[in-house]
Amino acid sequence: MGLVTKGGIKDLSNKDIKEETLDVQELEFLLSRIKDMTFKGSELEVLTKVVIKLQNRYLRLKEDK
């Protein structure tokens, strides 16, 4: 997996990916943006799975505070 940077694409290790977690504010932003978007029927199954994962992570972070 790569990350686009000013200098090009940087390869990310598994350690880099694990350390790149979203905080509560970022999760709130994503969930809010998703709420206001329009999706095709063919996208709903994947969207539902993603939203459930985001919501679960958000709730766990809120509980830890």
Secondary structure as UniProt FT lines:
FT   STRAND          2..5
FT   TURN            6..7
FT   STRAND          8..11
FT   HELIX           14..19
FT   HELIX           24..35
FT   HELIX           41..43
FT   HELIX           44..64
//
